Amino acid sequence: GAGVSQTPSNKVTEKGKYVELRCDPISGHTALYWYRQSLGQGPEFLIYFQGTGAADDSGLPNDRFFAVRPEGSVSTLKIQRTERGDSAVYLCASSPHGGGEQYFGPGTRLTVT
Amino acid sequence: AQTVTQSQPEMSVQEAETVTLSCTYDTSESDYYLFWYKQPPSRQMILVIRQEAYKQQNATENRFSVNFQKAAKSFSLKISDSQLGDAAMYFCAYRSANDYKLSFGAGTTVTVRA
């Protein structure tokens, strides 16, 4: 079946602009995760959804970052007033349930100029 | 907070030979899971192997095996009979049994020489 998909694959934006990154999890997976991977580093946890609710958003770096999952499937990561330091690959993963094996998408590479 | 350390930024191996990647972690918990993920240039993270901390037996998946030393908090990955397709970035990751998020190391780039 289809894996986790993320759109767009690449996004270039200017400093100060607003961006939205989309994640389509594997069908039926109730848990969804966002991670951020800076150049040369391992992914860092941002937020975890169980169903429609954010069960753990402790990794969001500040209030410019927000994520939603209104119907318990597709999720959108929203970044306001982007800064050059936000440039990174944003990875999404889903699992059948919380604590299950996480299946990752190909990520969105965000570049803030 | 848990930290995962991979001390080898890069490793090179001849095709058909064996390479071992190192990983250490810091935790005060007794129940947790450890993982090795592969990330090729396509960026998609692929699970290579998983180890439950309560299991003494080291996990094995085909050419991939781990050496899990719980007391030493060490979790190394051995790739046997290396193939060109094994070339990628490899990440060690930790997850508490009481949590859902993964904590990753900085990664090791593996190159395979033909």
Backbone of each chain as ProteinMPNN parsed JSONL, in Angstrom:
{"seq_chain_A": "GAGVSQTPSNKVTEKGKYVELRCDPISGHTALYWYRQSLGQGPEFLIYFQGTGAADDSGLPNDRFFAVRPEGSVSTLKIQRTERGDSAVYLCASSPHGGGEQYFGPGTRLTVT", "coords_chain_A": {"N_chain_A": [[0.823, -1.196, 0.0], [0.227, 2.397, -0.082], [2.778, 4.551, 1.109], [3.869, 6.914, 3.641], [3.27, 10.169, 2.62], [4.578, 13.367, 1.656], [4.113, 16.793, 1.07], [5.048, 20.106, -0.053], [7.839, 18.619, -1.89], [10.113, 20.134, -1.892], [10.607, 23.427, -0.653], [10.992, 26.795, -1.093], [11.277, 29.831, 0.513], [10.84, 33.275, 1.431], [12.402, 35.087, 4.061], [10.349, 35.809, 6.823], [7.96, 35.105, 5.671], [4.939, 33.039, 5.54], [4.503, 29.526, 5.835], [3.18, 26.323, 4.852], [3.31, 22.912, 5.5], [2.61, 19.69, 4.34], [1.376, 16.5, 5.407], [0.591, 13.22, 4.567], [-0.484, 10.487, 6.125], [-0.001, 6.882, 6.481], [-2.823, 5.005, 5.573], [-5.22, 4.474, 8.058], [-3.469, 4.63, 10.175], [-3.22, 5.798, 13.413], [-1.518, 7.357, 14.88], [0.672, 10.142, 14.535], [3.637, 11.852, 13.673], [5.852, 14.655, 13.788], [9.075, 15.619, 12.795], [12.155, 17.484, 12.829], [14.961, 17.956, 10.809], [18.02, 19.191, 10.838], [20.799, 20.305, 8.812], [23.243, 17.836, 8.562], [22.616, 16.679, 10.969], [20.785, 14.536, 13.29], [17.26, 13.679, 13.16], [14.962, 15.74, 15.006], [12.472, 15.654, 17.444], [9.269, 17.14, 17.052], [6.35, 17.242, 17.347], [3.583, 15.21, 18.386], [0.753, 13.464, 17.352], [-2.192, 11.882, 18.451], [-4.755, 10.5, 16.955], [-6.949, 13.164, 16.44], [-5.934, 14.984, 18.193], [-3.201, 16.856, 19.633], [-0.979, 15.101, 21.319], [1.489, 15.47, 22.421], [3.35, 18.247, 22.293], [5.821, 19.155, 22.902], [8.206, 19.508, 21.573], [8.049, 21.6, 19.79], [9.648, 24.513, 18.717], [9.033, 27.227, 19.232], [6.363, 29.717, 19.449], [5.863, 30.278, 16.823], [5.531, 28.059, 15.397], [3.119, 25.669, 14.492], [0.807, 22.959, 14.46], [-1.703, 20.942, 12.912], [-4.32, 18.483, 12.84], [-6.99, 17.916, 11.745], [-8.967, 15.958, 11.011], [-7.972, 13.625, 11.838], [-6.333, 12.341, 10.05], [-4.711, 13.504, 7.573], [-2.087, 15.834, 8.185], [-1.017, 19.172, 8.899], [1.789, 21.175, 9.08], [2.509, 24.303, 10.278], [4.261, 27.277, 9.789], [4.947, 30.397, 10.947], [6.09, 33.702, 10.073], [8.717, 33.062, 8.999], [12.153, 32.212, 9.643], [15.682, 32.316, 8.852], [16.952, 30.337, 10.239], [15.068, 28.367, 10.376], [15.374, 26.77, 8.242], [15.567, 23.53, 7.047], [15.103, 19.928, 6.864], [11.895, 18.711, 7.048], [10.412, 16.1, 8.554], [7.863, 13.654, 8.443], [6.134, 11.128, 10.202], [4.238, 8.104, 10.616], [2.338, 5.818, 12.658], [0.734, 2.677, 13.448], [-0.437, 2.83, 15.954], [0.073, 4.675, 18.984], [3.368, 4.297, 19.968], [3.875, 2.246, 18.25], [5.711, 0.891, 15.394], [7.39, 3.41, 13.601], [6.756, 4.827, 10.496], [8.355, 6.548, 8.03], [8.003, 9.508, 6.007], [9.249, 11.028, 2.914], [10.061, 13.551, 3.507], [10.072, 17.203, 3.646], [12.042, 19.611, 2.212], [12.844, 22.61, 3.515], [13.761, 25.81, 2.664], [14.798, 28.881, 3.749], [15.212, 32.042, 2.608]], "CA_chain_A": [[0.0, 0.0, 0.0], [0.955, 3.658, -0.146], [3.483, 4.938, 2.322], [3.665, 8.279, 4.083], [3.668, 11.137, 1.597], [4.722, 14.737, 2.139], [4.168, 17.805, 0.017], [5.841, 19.824, -1.249], [9.121, 17.967, -1.665], [11.011, 21.239, -1.589], [9.941, 24.706, -0.533], [11.868, 27.936, -0.869], [10.476, 30.975, 0.901], [11.615, 34.403, 1.928], [12.32, 35.387, 5.494], [9.162, 36.534, 7.227], [6.763, 34.554, 5.054], [4.232, 31.933, 6.187], [4.523, 28.3, 5.032], [2.451, 25.147, 5.319], [3.865, 21.645, 5.031], [1.536, 18.712, 4.47], [1.746, 15.099, 5.594], [-0.466, 12.221, 4.406], [0.019, 9.262, 6.757], [-0.511, 5.611, 5.981], [-4.234, 4.879, 5.903], [-5.516, 3.689, 9.248], [-2.536, 4.929, 11.262], [-3.799, 6.797, 14.3], [-0.461, 8.204, 15.441], [1.432, 10.892, 13.529], [4.745, 12.565, 14.302], [6.675, 15.559, 12.99], [10.46, 15.803, 13.226], [12.922, 18.437, 12.03], [16.34, 17.489, 10.64], [18.932, 20.219, 10.338], [21.887, 19.761, 8.006], [24.283, 17.113, 9.276], [22.138, 16.259, 12.284], [19.678, 13.597, 13.33], [15.949, 14.311, 13.337], [14.554, 16.143, 16.352], [11.033, 15.577, 17.616], [8.515, 18.383, 17.17], [5.0, 17.089, 17.867], [2.978, 13.895, 18.211], [-0.702, 13.427, 17.367], [-2.945, 10.64, 18.562], [-6.041, 10.934, 16.412], [-7.007, 14.576, 16.066], [-5.342, 15.839, 19.211], [-1.756, 16.87, 19.836], [-0.719, 14.483, 22.611], [2.77, 15.962, 22.924], [3.922, 19.27, 21.419], [6.953, 19.686, 23.662], [9.349, 19.766, 20.714], [7.882, 22.809, 18.969], [10.665, 25.428, 19.244], [8.43, 28.484, 19.707], [4.959, 29.841, 19.05], [5.694, 30.457, 15.376], [5.255, 26.729, 14.856], [1.827, 25.124, 14.904], [0.415, 21.831, 13.615], [-3.077, 20.501, 13.079], [-4.718, 17.216, 12.219], [-8.406, 18.098, 12.065], [-9.826, 14.792, 10.809], [-7.273, 12.433, 12.296], [-5.511, 11.7, 9.023], [-3.738, 14.467, 7.069], [-1.623, 16.855, 9.132], [-0.326, 20.311, 8.328], [2.699, 21.919, 9.959], [2.438, 25.699, 9.858], [5.339, 28.095, 10.341], [4.717, 31.826, 10.704], [7.242, 34.604, 10.125], [9.879, 32.171, 8.888], [13.506, 32.731, 9.849], [16.671, 31.496, 8.136], [17.235, 29.189, 11.091], [14.039, 27.341, 10.188], [15.764, 25.934, 7.098], [15.8, 22.151, 7.487], [14.177, 18.946, 6.302], [10.821, 18.397, 7.977], [10.008, 14.718, 8.342], [6.621, 13.193, 9.056], [6.052, 9.677, 10.362], [2.992, 7.627, 11.199], [2.376, 4.461, 13.181], [-0.631, 2.163, 13.63], [-0.892, 3.317, 17.244], [1.174, 5.26, 19.718], [4.321, 3.294, 20.387], [4.131, 1.306, 17.169], [6.818, 1.23, 14.503], [7.152, 4.643, 12.88], [7.068, 4.8, 9.08], [8.659, 7.929, 7.685], [7.866, 10.033, 4.66], [10.508, 11.496, 2.318], [10.398, 14.863, 4.036], [10.03, 18.449, 2.885], [13.205, 20.457, 2.466], [12.46, 24.029, 3.575], [14.872, 26.759, 2.604], [14.364, 30.261, 3.999], [16.273, 32.922, 2.086]], "C_chain_A": [[0.849, 1.235, 0.0], [1.604, 3.946, 1.191], [3.096, 6.336, 2.738], [4.12, 9.226, 2.968], [3.689, 12.54, 2.19], [4.803, 15.678, 0.945], [4.319, 19.186, 0.625], [7.128, 19.085, -0.894], [10.17, 18.997, -1.261], [10.213, 22.539, -1.559], [10.98, 25.783, -0.25], [10.977, 29.139, -0.573], [11.381, 32.083, 1.4], [11.403, 34.576, 3.423], [11.085, 36.221, 5.781], [7.869, 35.986, 6.658], [6.197, 33.401, 5.877], [4.285, 30.709, 5.264], [3.691, 27.211, 5.693], [3.064, 23.91, 4.675], [2.838, 20.561, 5.332], [2.071, 17.303, 4.612], [0.495, 14.232, 5.441], [0.031, 10.903, 4.995], [-0.512, 8.016, 6.048], [-1.948, 5.461, 6.455], [-4.433, 3.976, 7.125], [-4.58, 3.934, 10.415], [-3.095, 6.056, 12.123], [-2.757, 7.767, 14.851], [0.343, 8.863, 14.322], [2.446, 11.77, 14.239], [5.385, 13.514, 13.291], [8.061, 15.659, 13.635], [11.11, 16.849, 12.316], [14.382, 17.973, 12.001], [17.165, 18.605, 10.023], [20.108, 19.551, 9.647], [22.94, 19.089, 8.872], [23.886, 16.613, 10.645], [21.089, 15.16, 12.165], [18.362, 14.328, 13.494], [15.679, 14.635, 14.805], [13.03, 16.201, 16.402], [10.415, 16.954, 17.734], [7.19, 18.165, 17.885], [4.475, 15.707, 17.519], [1.458, 14.026, 18.332], [-1.189, 12.006, 17.605], [-4.37, 10.996, 18.135], [-5.976, 12.393, 16.013], [-6.26, 15.488, 17.026], [-3.838, 15.724, 19.303], [-1.478, 16.343, 21.24], [0.568, 15.008, 23.25], [3.329, 16.966, 21.925], [5.162, 19.899, 22.041], [8.159, 20.027, 22.802], [9.224, 20.993, 19.827], [8.783, 23.897, 19.533], [10.114, 26.747, 19.775], [7.02, 28.613, 19.127], [4.777, 30.205, 17.577], [5.316, 29.151, 14.686], [3.93, 26.224, 15.403], [1.482, 23.972, 13.964], [-1.013, 21.435, 13.939], [-3.283, 19.163, 12.39], [-6.221, 17.083, 12.414], [-9.288, 16.865, 11.921], [-9.11, 13.503, 11.18], [-6.503, 11.697, 11.225], [-4.429, 12.682, 8.576], [-3.376, 15.478, 8.16], [-0.909, 17.967, 8.375], [0.528, 20.97, 9.393], [2.773, 23.34, 9.42], [3.543, 26.484, 10.558], [5.079, 29.541, 9.939], [6.035, 32.576, 10.777], [8.551, 33.82, 10.065], [11.19, 32.921, 9.055], [14.491, 31.802, 9.14], [17.022, 30.242, 8.939], [16.192, 28.086, 11.013], [14.371, 26.424, 9.017], [16.193, 24.56, 7.592], [14.931, 21.23, 6.646], [13.165, 18.61, 7.389], [10.26, 17.024, 7.611], [8.712, 14.432, 9.084], [6.683, 11.671, 9.152], [4.68, 9.323, 10.897], [3.182, 6.215, 11.719], [0.951, 3.999, 13.447], [-1.272, 2.638, 14.935], [0.305, 3.953, 17.916], [2.099, 4.169, 20.226], [4.606, 2.237, 19.337], [5.294, 1.745, 16.305], [6.451, 2.459, 13.681], [7.646, 4.497, 11.442], [7.21, 6.254, 8.626], [8.332, 8.245, 6.232], [9.206, 10.547, 4.156], [10.91, 12.889, 2.76], [10.152, 16.007, 3.071], [11.275, 19.245, 3.253], [12.777, 21.911, 2.389], [13.719, 24.879, 3.571], [14.305, 28.159, 2.75], [15.498, 31.19, 3.587], [16.194, 34.328, 2.685]], "O_chain_A": [[2.075, 1.143, 0.075], [1.065, 3.635, 2.253], [2.109, 6.886, 2.249], [5.225, 9.092, 2.442], [2.924, 12.86, 3.099], [5.471, 15.396, -0.05], [3.786, 19.44, 1.705], [7.461, 18.947, 0.283], [11.005, 18.746, -0.393], [9.274, 22.728, -2.331], [11.747, 25.692, 0.709], [10.04, 29.427, -1.316], [12.54, 31.853, 1.747], [10.347, 34.245, 3.962], [10.8, 37.201, 5.092], [6.788, 36.36, 7.113], [6.851, 32.861, 6.769], [4.128, 30.841, 4.05], [3.521, 27.178, 6.911], [3.303, 23.871, 3.468], [2.269, 20.511, 6.422], [3.089, 16.949, 4.017], [-0.524, 14.47, 6.091], [0.899, 10.264, 4.4], [-1.349, 8.092, 5.148], [-2.258, 5.756, 7.609], [-3.89, 2.875, 7.205], [-4.858, 3.496, 11.531], [-3.404, 7.137, 11.622], [-3.096, 8.882, 15.246], [0.655, 8.24, 13.307], [2.152, 12.359, 15.279], [5.451, 13.219, 12.098], [8.191, 15.769, 14.854], [10.673, 17.067, 11.186], [14.961, 17.642, 13.035], [17.027, 18.922, 8.842], [20.381, 18.371, 9.87], [23.467, 19.695, 9.804], [24.741, 16.166, 11.409], [20.574, 14.89, 11.08], [18.345, 15.481, 13.925], [16.101, 13.918, 15.711], [12.389, 16.738, 15.499], [10.945, 17.83, 18.417], [6.916, 18.805, 18.9], [4.856, 15.11, 16.512], [0.944, 14.616, 19.282], [-0.664, 11.051, 17.033], [-5.093, 11.692, 18.847], [-5.046, 12.811, 15.323], [-5.985, 16.643, 16.7], [-3.263, 14.658, 19.085], [-1.709, 17.038, 22.23], [0.714, 14.989, 24.473], [3.738, 16.586, 20.829], [5.508, 21.041, 21.738], [9.046, 20.757, 23.245], [10.192, 21.387, 19.177], [8.699, 24.19, 20.725], [10.695, 27.324, 20.694], [6.549, 27.732, 18.408], [3.65, 30.418, 17.131], [4.847, 29.14, 13.548], [3.648, 26.328, 16.596], [1.835, 24.015, 12.785], [-1.476, 21.568, 15.072], [-2.534, 18.77, 11.495], [-6.675, 16.224, 13.171], [-10.273, 16.737, 12.648], [-9.588, 12.411, 10.871], [-6.063, 10.567, 11.437], [-3.337, 12.69, 9.145], [-4.222, 15.914, 8.94], [-0.28, 17.731, 7.344], [0.046, 21.285, 10.481], [3.067, 23.552, 8.243], [3.731, 26.367, 11.768], [5.001, 29.87, 8.755], [6.973, 32.151, 11.45], [9.383, 33.906, 10.969], [11.325, 34.083, 8.671], [14.175, 30.646, 8.863], [17.352, 29.205, 8.363], [16.407, 26.989, 11.529], [13.71, 25.403, 8.826], [17.071, 24.44, 8.446], [14.131, 21.682, 5.827], [13.535, 18.267, 8.511], [9.716, 16.815, 6.527], [8.495, 14.905, 10.2], [7.23, 11.011, 8.268], [4.031, 10.138, 11.553], [4.08, 5.499, 11.276], [0.057, 4.821, 13.648], [-2.487, 2.823, 15.014], [1.436, 3.786, 17.459], [1.644, 3.213, 20.854], [5.499, 1.41, 19.523], [5.809, 2.852, 16.466], [5.353, 2.547, 13.133], [8.785, 4.101, 11.196], [6.31, 7.072, 8.814], [8.377, 7.38, 5.356], [10.196, 10.511, 4.887], [11.996, 13.357, 2.417], [10.038, 15.818, 1.86], [11.538, 19.519, 4.424], [12.392, 22.394, 1.324], [14.625, 24.68, 4.381], [13.442, 28.576, 1.977], [16.597, 31.135, 4.138], [17.011, 35.188, 2.353]]}, "seq_chain_B": "AQTVTQSQPEMSVQEAETVTLSCTYDTSESDYYLFWYKQPPSRQMILVIRQEAYKQQNATENRFSVNFQKAAKSFSLKISDSQLGDAAMYFCAYRSANDYKLSFGAGTTVTVRA", "coords_chain_B": {"N_chain_B": [[16.439, 13.827, 30.318], [16.983, 11.971, 27.342], [20.003, 11.133, 25.706], [21.626, 10.43, 22.675], [24.52, 9.168, 21.291], [26.609, 9.163, 18.548], [29.712, 8.433, 17.621], [31.183, 8.31, 15.333], [31.524, 10.06, 12.561], [31.869, 9.343, 9.879], [32.191, 6.321, 7.985], [33.988, 3.916, 6.119], [33.793, 1.166, 3.918], [34.902, -1.806, 2.316], [33.325, -3.371, -0.424], [31.532, -6.356, 0.291], [32.837, -6.711, 2.668], [32.916, -6.28, 6.303], [31.402, -3.913, 8.48], [31.294, -1.957, 11.446], [29.171, 0.042, 13.317], [29.112, 2.498, 15.844], [27.25, 3.256, 18.828], [26.189, 5.015, 21.626], [24.187, 5.594, 24.537], [22.307, 7.558, 26.854], [20.429, 7.057, 29.685], [18.069, 6.895, 32.37], [16.21, 5.058, 32.634], [14.756, 1.746, 32.676], [13.321, 0.309, 30.894], [13.051, 0.281, 27.542], [13.445, 1.039, 24.006], [15.608, 0.423, 21.266], [16.886, 1.515, 18.14], [18.069, 1.171, 14.765], [18.24, 3.225, 12.015], [18.206, 3.69, 8.491], [19.143, 6.163, 6.189], [18.95, 6.964, 3.012], [20.07, 8.991, 0.159], [17.586, 9.777, -0.806], [16.212, 10.671, 1.335], [14.295, 9.322, 2.835], [13.633, 7.761, 5.833], [14.47, 4.539, 6.864], [13.62, 1.716, 8.704], [16.021, -0.356, 10.051], [16.751, -2.205, 12.055], [15.647, -3.386, 15.263], [15.687, -3.27, 18.83], [14.6, -4.568, 21.87], [14.928, -3.482, 25.177], [14.559, -5.256, 27.294], [15.142, -7.679, 26.328], [17.678, -10.032, 26.225], [18.92, -11.282, 24.138], [20.651, -10.51, 21.193], [19.407, -8.607, 18.468], [18.83, -9.643, 15.075], [18.811, -9.117, 11.6], [18.88, -10.472, 8.706], [21.691, -9.474, 6.99], [22.313, -7.668, 8.91], [23.15, -6.986, 12.235], [23.062, -6.533, 15.806], [25.014, -5.445, 18.643], [24.151, -5.395, 21.737], [24.726, -3.91, 24.706], [23.618, -3.606, 27.678], [24.348, -2.72, 30.278], [26.567, -1.172, 29.76], [25.406, 0.706, 28.202], [25.437, 0.633, 25.393], [25.112, 0.217, 21.885], [25.739, -1.193, 19.153], [25.922, -1.484, 15.568], [26.326, -4.011, 13.216], [27.224, -4.486, 9.927], [27.25, -6.96, 7.687], [28.937, -8.529, 4.887], [28.955, -6.288, 3.081], [27.109, -4.276, 0.801], [26.771, -2.324, -2.232], [24.389, -0.955, -2.147], [24.072, -0.466, 0.528], [25.159, 1.906, 1.175], [24.705, 4.903, 2.821], [23.262, 7.234, 5.205], [23.363, 6.405, 8.595], [21.352, 6.149, 11.422], [21.213, 5.989, 14.91], [18.697, 5.361, 17.3], [16.598, 6.096, 20.113], [13.904, 5.095, 22.196], [11.818, 5.615, 24.895], [9.954, 3.244, 26.815], [7.791, 4.378, 27.923], [7.042, 6.444, 26.377], [6.552, 8.097, 23.176], [8.052, 9.41, 21.309], [10.961, 9.479, 19.237], [14.447, 9.655, 19.936], [17.249, 10.756, 18.321], [20.634, 9.983, 17.264], [23.489, 11.787, 15.89], [24.223, 10.651, 13.525], [25.917, 8.442, 11.176], [27.814, 8.434, 8.3], [27.944, 6.045, 5.835], [30.078, 4.768, 3.466], [30.498, 2.657, 0.647], [32.948, 0.903, -0.901], [33.627, -0.147, -4.155]], "CA_chain_B": [[16.385, 13.726, 28.864], [17.854, 10.94, 26.811], [20.909, 11.552, 24.64], [22.177, 9.359, 21.858], [25.791, 9.636, 20.744], [27.299, 8.386, 17.511], [31.014, 9.088, 17.626], [31.846, 8.134, 14.044], [30.797, 10.8, 11.522], [31.953, 8.652, 8.596], [32.846, 5.023, 7.942], [34.131, 3.408, 4.771], [33.964, -0.289, 3.926], [35.024, -2.443, 1.016], [32.218, -4.262, -0.767], [31.617, -7.731, 0.796], [33.457, -6.721, 3.985], [32.052, -5.993, 7.452], [31.638, -2.628, 9.149], [30.555, -1.824, 12.699], [28.863, 1.422, 13.688], [28.982, 2.613, 17.292], [26.204, 4.111, 19.391], [25.977, 4.96, 23.067], [23.022, 6.384, 24.924], [22.233, 7.866, 28.273], [19.076, 7.013, 30.187], [17.896, 6.394, 33.728], [15.097, 4.125, 32.573], [15.139, 0.344, 32.494], [12.519, -0.269, 29.819], [13.148, 1.172, 26.391], [13.7, 0.405, 22.721], [16.687, 1.012, 20.481], [16.671, 1.312, 16.711], [18.966, 1.704, 13.744], [17.559, 3.646, 10.795], [19.02, 4.013, 7.324], [18.6, 7.284, 5.408], [19.649, 7.171, 1.738], [19.905, 10.36, -0.363], [16.161, 10.083, -1.021], [15.802, 11.249, 2.625], [13.31, 8.523, 3.558], [14.197, 6.94, 6.907], [14.032, 3.148, 6.781], [14.019, 0.968, 9.884], [16.929, -1.471, 9.756], [16.712, -3.215, 13.097], [15.073, -2.879, 16.504], [16.053, -4.079, 19.989], [13.909, -4.256, 23.109], [15.921, -3.505, 26.25], [14.345, -6.366, 28.209], [15.613, -8.905, 25.683], [19.126, -10.184, 26.284], [19.422, -11.749, 22.848], [20.872, -9.459, 20.211], [18.564, -8.707, 17.282], [19.478, -9.892, 13.786], [17.963, -9.041, 10.415], [19.687, -10.808, 7.527], [23.103, -9.104, 7.111], [22.446, -6.652, 9.95], [23.037, -7.487, 13.595], [23.467, -5.551, 16.809], [25.637, -5.856, 19.89], [23.482, -4.596, 22.759], [25.347, -4.028, 26.02], [22.745, -2.731, 28.463], [25.069, -2.102, 31.399], [27.462, -0.167, 29.192], [24.569, 1.585, 27.398], [26.05, 0.616, 24.074], [24.232, -0.438, 20.906], [26.439, -1.081, 17.877], [25.336, -2.148, 14.405], [27.276, -4.655, 12.321], [26.739, -4.778, 8.578], [28.094, -8.001, 7.105], [28.839, -8.682, 3.44], [28.449, -4.98, 2.654], [26.717, -4.107, -0.593], [26.761, -0.922, -2.659], [23.12, -0.375, -1.717], [24.103, -0.135, 1.948], [25.684, 3.261, 1.327], [23.647, 5.784, 3.333], [23.459, 7.734, 6.558], [22.747, 5.511, 9.562], [21.041, 6.814, 12.673], [20.827, 5.235, 16.092], [17.591, 6.072, 17.944], [16.133, 5.592, 21.413], [12.54, 5.475, 22.616], [11.386, 5.092, 26.181], [8.727, 2.443, 26.774], [6.719, 5.236, 28.425], [6.927, 7.611, 25.506], [6.331, 7.76, 21.777], [8.977, 10.078, 20.414], [12.296, 8.943, 19.053], [15.605, 10.531, 20.08], [18.233, 10.274, 17.353], [22.004, 10.458, 17.261], [23.835, 12.688, 14.791], [24.345, 9.878, 12.309], [27.185, 8.011, 10.605], [27.732, 8.23, 6.856], [28.648, 4.837, 5.399], [30.361, 4.642, 2.042], [30.893, 1.307, 0.283], [33.894, 0.944, -2.025], [33.481, -1.295, -5.061]], "C_chain_B": [[17.372, 12.661, 28.391], [18.741, 11.54, 25.718], [21.468, 10.318, 23.959], [23.42, 9.892, 21.159], [26.336, 8.653, 19.715], [28.628, 9.09, 17.255], [31.747, 9.016, 16.299], [31.067, 8.898, 12.971], [30.763, 10.059, 10.191], [32.65, 7.311, 8.771], [32.877, 4.573, 6.485], [34.397, 1.915, 4.833], [34.08, -0.791, 2.495], [33.811, -3.349, 0.804], [32.54, -5.683, -0.305], [32.287, -7.83, 2.171], [32.434, -6.334, 5.054], [32.42, -4.65, 8.062], [30.758, -2.575, 10.392], [30.404, -0.357, 13.057], [28.574, 1.487, 15.188], [27.852, 3.556, 17.695], [26.195, 3.918, 20.892], [24.812, 5.876, 23.412], [23.025, 6.579, 26.433], [20.766, 7.86, 28.687], [19.078, 6.509, 31.615], [16.785, 5.348, 33.779], [15.598, 2.706, 32.321], [14.418, -0.304, 31.319], [12.488, 0.704, 28.648], [13.422, 0.351, 25.134], [14.824, 1.155, 22.021], [16.504, 0.614, 19.019], [17.901, 1.768, 15.926], [18.115, 1.987, 12.512], [18.593, 3.953, 9.727], [18.35, 5.161, 6.579], [19.428, 7.465, 4.142], [19.459, 8.602, 1.259], [18.46, 10.744, -0.637], [15.503, 10.677, 0.224], [14.847, 10.366, 3.43], [13.987, 7.607, 4.569], [13.6, 5.546, 6.848], [14.527, 2.421, 8.014], [14.849, -0.238, 9.469], [16.758, -2.585, 10.776], [16.256, -2.572, 14.398], [15.453, -3.844, 17.631], [15.233, -3.631, 21.187], [14.902, -4.422, 24.25], [15.765, -4.704, 27.168], [14.824, -7.691, 27.619], [17.14, -8.954, 25.73], [19.715, -10.578, 24.943], [19.535, -10.585, 21.883], [20.01, -9.691, 18.971], [19.404, -8.91, 16.026], [18.435, -9.792, 12.687], [18.855, -9.247, 9.187], [21.154, -10.421, 7.761], [23.367, -8.094, 8.23], [22.264, -7.296, 11.327], [23.514, -6.411, 14.556], [24.21, -6.246, 17.938], [25.109, -4.918, 20.965], [24.117, -4.902, 24.113], [24.62, -3.066, 26.957], [23.489, -2.008, 29.575], [25.977, -0.978, 30.904], [26.706, 0.882, 28.398], [25.168, 1.782, 26.009], [25.193, -0.218, 23.136], [24.865, -0.293, 19.534], [25.74, -1.905, 16.795], [26.447, -2.735, 13.552], [26.592, -4.957, 10.999], [27.725, -5.77, 7.956], [27.896, -8.062, 5.591], [28.287, -7.395, 2.805], [28.202, -4.918, 1.147], [26.66, -2.627, -0.94], [25.494, -0.221, -2.201], [23.063, -0.045, -0.235], [24.617, 1.281, 2.198], [24.558, 4.215, 1.692], [24.124, 6.399, 4.638], [22.713, 6.787, 7.491], [22.571, 6.243, 10.883], [20.667, 5.792, 13.733], [19.726, 6.035, 16.786], [17.132, 5.323, 19.187], [14.678, 5.992, 21.606], [12.245, 4.828, 23.96], [10.127, 4.261, 26.007], [7.53, 3.257, 27.242], [6.461, 6.439, 27.535], [6.773, 7.155, 24.06], [7.375, 8.368, 20.851], [10.33, 9.392, 20.398], [13.331, 10.038, 19.296], [16.723, 9.942, 19.232], [19.641, 10.781, 17.677], [22.252, 11.314, 16.026], [24.081, 11.961, 13.472], [25.779, 9.522, 11.932], [26.985, 7.781, 9.126], [28.575, 7.015, 6.48], [28.834, 4.884, 3.888], [30.874, 3.23, 1.78], [31.742, 1.382, -0.985], [33.76, -0.325, -2.853], [34.818, -1.99, -5.3]], "O_chain_B": [[18.445, 12.48, 28.967], [18.287, 12.349, 24.909], [21.743, 9.301, 24.595], [23.379, 10.938, 20.512], [26.497, 7.464, 19.992], [28.661, 10.206, 16.736], [32.82, 9.6, 16.151], [30.032, 8.411, 12.516], [29.775, 10.124, 9.46], [33.567, 7.168, 9.58], [31.94, 4.807, 5.722], [35.138, 1.447, 5.698], [33.44, -0.269, 1.583], [33.338, -4.005, 1.732], [33.659, -6.164, -0.478], [32.306, -8.903, 2.774], [31.262, -6.095, 4.763], [33.595, -4.294, 8.151], [29.634, -3.076, 10.398], [31.381, 0.391, 13.097], [27.874, 0.632, 15.731], [27.543, 4.52, 16.995], [26.194, 2.787, 21.379], [24.496, 6.809, 22.675], [23.673, 5.84, 27.174], [19.952, 8.577, 28.106], [19.982, 5.781, 32.024], [16.465, 4.821, 34.845], [16.705, 2.495, 31.825], [14.85, -1.337, 30.808], [11.962, 1.811, 28.757], [13.605, -0.865, 25.193], [14.968, 2.369, 22.171], [16.03, -0.48, 18.71], [18.661, 2.63, 16.367], [17.378, 1.128, 12.03], [19.699, 4.41, 10.015], [17.138, 5.143, 6.36], [20.504, 8.062, 4.192], [18.741, 9.365, 1.906], [18.142, 11.932, -0.692], [14.361, 11.133, 0.166], [14.612, 10.643, 4.607], [14.817, 6.775, 4.203], [12.381, 5.382, 6.79], [15.711, 2.49, 8.345], [14.426, -1.04, 8.637], [16.636, -3.757, 10.419], [16.448, -1.376, 14.616], [15.532, -5.056, 17.431], [15.176, -2.439, 21.488], [15.642, -5.404, 24.284], [16.746, -5.138, 27.772], [14.903, -8.7, 28.32], [17.807, -8.007, 25.314], [20.864, -10.255, 24.64], [18.619, -9.769, 21.77], [19.894, -10.815, 18.482], [20.53, -8.422, 15.923], [17.325, -10.308, 12.815], [19.495, -8.314, 8.701], [21.797, -10.985, 8.646], [24.513, -7.711, 8.467], [21.325, -8.062, 11.542], [24.261, -5.505, 14.185], [24.066, -7.447, 18.163], [25.567, -3.782, 21.088], [24.044, -6.03, 24.6], [24.947, -1.882, 27.03], [23.28, -0.814, 29.79], [26.126, 0.047, 31.57], [27.307, 1.862, 27.958], [25.373, 2.897, 25.53], [24.619, -1.23, 23.536], [24.548, 0.655, 18.815], [25.06, -2.89, 17.082], [27.401, -2.04, 13.204], [25.537, -5.59, 10.95], [28.89, -5.444, 7.732], [26.839, -7.699, 5.075], [27.286, -7.419, 2.088], [28.979, -5.435, 0.344], [26.52, -1.778, -0.06], [25.517, 0.973, -1.9], [22.111, 0.588, 0.22], [24.517, 1.791, 3.314], [23.572, 4.328, 0.964], [25.228, 6.128, 5.112], [21.573, 6.409, 7.221], [23.498, 6.87, 11.396], [19.905, 4.858, 13.482], [19.808, 7.262, 16.854], [17.26, 4.104, 19.295], [14.269, 7.089, 21.226], [12.412, 3.62, 24.125], [9.314, 4.553, 25.13], [6.385, 2.881, 26.991], [5.731, 7.354, 27.918], [6.856, 5.963, 23.764], [7.563, 7.894, 19.731], [10.778, 8.814, 21.387], [13.132, 11.192, 18.918], [17.099, 8.782, 19.398], [19.821, 11.843, 18.272], [21.35, 11.539, 15.22], [24.14, 12.593, 12.418], [26.727, 10.206, 12.317], [26.097, 7.028, 8.725], [29.77, 6.964, 6.77], [27.872, 5.022, 3.133], [31.602, 2.67, 2.6], [31.287, 1.875, -2.017], [33.777, -1.435, -2.32], [34.879, -2.974, -6.037]]}, "name": "protein", "num_of_chains": 2, "seq": "GAGVSQTPSNKVTEKGKYVELRCDPISGHTALYWYRQSLGQGPEFLIYFQGTGAADDSGLPNDRFFAVRPEGSVSTLKIQRTERGDSAVYLCASSPHGGGEQYFGPGTRLTVTAQTVTQSQPEMSVQEAETVTLSCTYDTSESDYYLFWYKQPPSRQMILVIRQEAYKQQNATENRFSVNFQKAAKSFSLKISDSQLGDAAMYFCAYRSANDYKLSFGAGTTVTVRA"}
